[in-house]
Amino acid sequence: MTNAADEPVHIVVTCTNRKRYPVPPQLRISNLAHLRPGTRFNEWTARLADSSHSRYPAADLYAGEHWQVAQKLTEALAAKTAVLWIASAGYGLVAADTAVCAYGATFSASAPDAVGASLADVTDWWRRLGQWPGPARESPRTFADLARRNPQATIVAVLSEAYQRACVDDLLTAAAVLGPEALSVVGPPDAQPRLTDLLVPVTAPMRHTVGGSLQALNVRVARHLLEHSVGLQRAPLREAAVATIPRGHRPLGRLGSVCPIPSSVRTSRCRRTPAPPTCCANCVPPAALANRADSGSCTRRYVAPMDVSG
């Protein structure tokens, strides 16, 4: 790794709907569906703060394959000062050792405990969570808080499509505080176009390399990248992501194919003009790309990882 050992690395993962402990009915968002958004949020946080139900370290609350892999991501950076954080639709950003109640809340619009349906709904909910003191006083509440506390830090955010949408404004603010390549979003492409420049895309063919199910693909790819990338900046992570795709599944940069790197990152859209080697190396090496006579956009279907975020 190229980062100095004393520079903190914050790894942020989405929570999951699966919980190890029963969720009290009053700590489900669906129990507050009749309230207006602002009133619903105030009532929700009051219930969390005043609940007499048992609290558990956040790392012990979640269950399933996604979480089994997620909670071990810091082990891939044994020589670094790595800290695991959880992005939660119920609590906001919390450290893995923060005591929380079992709850039911999600940014996935189709779920019964969804906090909202529209982009405006979920971004507003995340903003409100960031302004709420939360379960651990003085702890960072947003990606921007993490960045401001240590502008030399690196943040690797492993986020589902739903969380990319909810956290977009916060992520962009954090990226502006940190170094140019110090914040990376590992997850499905094209979930939120405004995050394209920050994205390290995860696509279904990567499963051939990292194994597991689609439900855990984002975190399995993240672990692979942390273990195999030559650095934690965005460019080397992208290069490692391209290398994760089996050669037989790497799309050619010609009409009728698609590079998993978003088009606005590729800049040339797989045309004659050479593209940056950190992106279209997945399609055609820049030297070969420059000599191609064909041009065109991509049409191969992208298969997204399954969203199990809570």
Residue pairs with C-beta under 8 A, 6 or more apart in sequence:
1 77
1 79
1 80
1 229
1 230
1 231
1 232
2 230
2 231
2 232
2 233
2 236
3 9
3 80
3 154
3 231
3 232
3 233
5 79
5 80
5 81
6 81
7 80
7 81
7 152
7 153
7 154
8 80
8 81
8 82
8 83
8 150
8 152
8 153
8 154
9 77
9 80
9 81
9 82
9 83
9 153
9 154
9 155
9 156
9 232
10 82
10 83
10 85
10 146
10 153
10 154
10 155
10 156
11 73
11 74
11 77
11 82
11 83
11 84
11 85
11 156
11 158
11 222
11 226
12 85
12 86
12 87
12 93
12 143
12 146
12 155
12 156
12 157
12 158
12 159
13 70
13 73
13 84
13 85
13 86
13 87
13 158
13 159
13 219
13 222
14 86
14 87
14 158
14 159
14 160
14 162
14 163
14 218
14 309
14 310
15 58
15 62
15 86
15 87
15 88
15 89
15 90
15 309
15 310
16 62
16 63
16 64
16 66
16 67
16 308
16 309
16 310
17 104
17 106
17 108
17 111
17 308
17 309
17 310
18 62
18 63
18 64
18 66
18 67
18 308
18 310
19 61
19 62
19 63
19 102
19 103
19 310
20 56
20 60
20 61
20 62
20 63
20 102
21 54
21 56
21 61
21 102
22 102
23 102
23 103
23 104
24 51
24 53
24 101
24 102
25 31
26 47
26 51
27 47
27 48
27 51
27 53
27 90
27 101
27 102
27 103
27 104
28 103
28 104
28 105
28 112
28 113
29 40
29 44
29 89
29 90
29 104
29 105
29 106
29 113
29 114
29 115
30 104
30 112
30 113
32 40
32 43
32 44
33 40
35 43
37 116
37 121
37 124
37 125
41 125
41 128
44 90
44 105
45 132
48 90
48 91
48 100
48 101
48 103
48 135
49 135
51 101
53 101
53 102
54 101
54 102
55 99
55 100
55 101
55 135
56 99
56 100
56 101
56 102
57 96
57 97
57 98
57 99
57 100
58 86
58 88
58 91
58 94
58 95
58 96
58 97
58 98
58 99
58 100
59 71
59 84
59 86
59 96
59 97
61 100
61 102
62 70
62 71
62 86
62 310
64 215
64 216
64 308
65 212
65 213
65 215
65 216
66 215
66 216
66 218
66 219
66 308
68 216
69 212
69 216
69 219
69 220
69 223
70 84
70 158
70 219
71 84
71 96
72 223
73 82
73 84
73 158
73 219
73 222
73 223
73 226
74 82
74 83
74 84
76 223
76 226
76 227
77 226
77 232
83 95
83 96
84 95
84 96
85 93
85 94
85 95
85 96
85 146
86 93
86 94
86 95
86 96
87 93
87 157
87 159
87 163
87 167
88 94
88 100
88 105
88 310
89 105
89 106
89 107
89 115
89 125
89 126
89 129
89 166
89 309
89 310
90 100
90 103
90 104
90 105
90 310
91 98
91 100
91 103
91 129
91 134
91 135
92 126
92 129
92 130
92 132
92 134
92 141
92 142
93 129
93 130
93 134
93 140
93 141
93 142
93 143
93 145
93 146
94 100
94 134
94 135
94 136
94 139
95 136
95 139
98 134
98 135
98 136
98 139
99 135
99 136
100 135
104 112
104 113
104 310
105 113
105 115
105 310
106 113
106 114
106 115
106 162
106 309
106 310
107 114
107 115
107 116
107 122
107 125
107 126
107 162
107 163
107 165
107 166
107 309
108 114
108 160
108 162
108 307
108 309
109 116
109 117
109 122
109 162
115 121
115 122
115 125
116 122
116 124
116 125
119 165
122 162
122 165
122 166
123 165
123 166
123 167
123 168
123 169
125 166
126 166
126 167
126 169
126 170
127 169
127 170
129 141
130 141
130 142
130 144
130 145
130 170
131 141
132 141
133 141
134 141
140 146
140 149
142 170
142 173
142 174
143 155
143 157
143 167
143 170
143 171
143 173
143 174
143 183
144 170
144 173
144 174
144 177
146 153
146 155
146 174
147 153
147 155
147 173
147 174
147 175
147 177
147 178
147 183
148 177
151 177
151 178
151 179
152 179
153 178
153 182
154 178
154 182
154 183
154 232
154 233
155 174
155 178
155 182
155 183
155 184
156 184
156 186
156 222
156 226
156 232
156 237
157 167
157 171
157 183
157 184
157 185
157 186
157 187
158 186
158 187
158 218
158 219
158 222
159 167
159 185
159 186
159 187
159 218
160 187
160 188
160 191
160 218
160 305
160 307
160 308
160 309
161 187
161 188
161 191
161 192
161 304
161 307
162 307
162 309
163 187
163 309
164 171
164 185
164 187
164 188
164 191
164 192
164 195
165 191
165 192
168 192
168 194
168 195
171 183
171 185
171 195
171 198
172 194
172 195
172 198
174 183
175 182
175 183
175 198
179 233
181 233
181 234
181 235
182 233
182 234
183 198
183 234
184 198
184 199
184 200
184 232
184 233
184 234
184 237
185 195
185 198
185 199
185 200
186 200
186 202
186 218
186 221
186 222
186 225
186 237
187 199
187 200
187 201
187 202
187 218
187 305
188 201
188 202
188 203
188 218
188 304
188 305
189 196
189 199
189 201
189 202
189 203
189 260
189 261
189 262
189 302
190 196
190 262
190 302
193 262
193 264
196 262
196 264
196 265
197 264
197 265
198 234
199 262
199 265
200 225
200 234
200 237
200 238
200 241
201 241
201 260
201 261
201 262
202 217
202 218
202 221
202 241
202 305
203 245
203 260
203 302
203 303
204 214
204 217
204 302
204 303
204 304
204 305
205 245
205 246
205 249
205 250
205 260
206 217
206 221
206 224
206 241
206 244
206 245
207 214
207 217
207 220
208 245
208 246
208 249
209 224
209 244
209 245
209 246
210 217
210 220
210 221
210 223
210 224
210 244
211 220
212 220
213 306
214 303
214 305
214 306
215 305
215 306
215 308
216 308
217 305
217 306
218 305
221 241
221 244
224 240
224 244
225 237
225 240
225 241
225 244
226 232
228 240
228 243
228 244
229 236
229 237
229 239
229 240
230 236
230 239
230 240
231 237
235 278
238 261
238 278
238 279
239 277
239 278
239 281
242 250
242 261
242 278
242 279
242 281
242 282
245 260
245 282
250 282
250 283
251 257
251 258
251 259
251 260
251 282
251 283
251 298
251 300
252 283
252 284
253 259
253 270
253 280
253 283
253 284
253 289
253 292
254 270
254 284
254 292
254 294
254 296
255 294
255 295
255 296
255 297
255 299
256 296
256 298
256 299
256 300
257 270
257 283
257 298
257 299
257 300
258 298
258 299
258 300
258 302
259 266
259 270
259 279
259 280
259 282
259 283
259 298
260 282
260 302
261 279
261 280
261 282
263 269
263 297
263 298
265 279
266 275
266 276
266 279
266 280
266 283
267 273
267 275
267 276
267 279
268 274
268 275
268 280
268 289
269 297
269 298
270 280
270 283
270 284
270 289
270 295
270 296
270 297
270 298
271 295
271 296
272 289
272 290
272 292
272 293
272 295
273 289
273 290
274 280
274 286
274 287
274 289
274 290
275 283
275 286
275 289
276 286
277 285
277 286
280 286
280 289
283 289
284 292
